Amino acid sequence: MNAHPHDDDGVAGTVYVLHFDPPYHHTGHYVGWTAGDVDARLQTHLQGAGSPLIRAAVAAGVSIKLVATFPGSRLLERRLKRWHKTGQFCPTCRARRGGHARSPADVLHVR
């Protein structure tokens, strides 16, 4: 795998899950990582300086809400993105289905 020049799997940070309401095309969630403040990173996204996906969703009128955070590195972020089942970590989606949000450690066996 080609590593991004700023990737450092050993750097502690926060993995976060954003919920889109309504979903934007096929996407209901965004998984991200930051070594800094999650609220500041969310504001960066909402101002259009973060992910192109979030920029497009905001432009389309989608409401974006921070729904979950987990301590972890970029490695955990990539594992969650590749897994494509982010709704299991989203309390909003799990509540609609009558369940409780799960931890990535429970699902991916990350300890």
Secondary structure, 3 states (H helix, E strand, C coil): CCCCCCCCCCCCEEEEEEEEEEEECCEEEEEEEECCCHHHHHHHHHCCCCCHHHHHHHHCCCEEEEEEEEEECHHHHHHHHHHCCHHHHCHHHHHHCCCCCCCHHHHHCCC
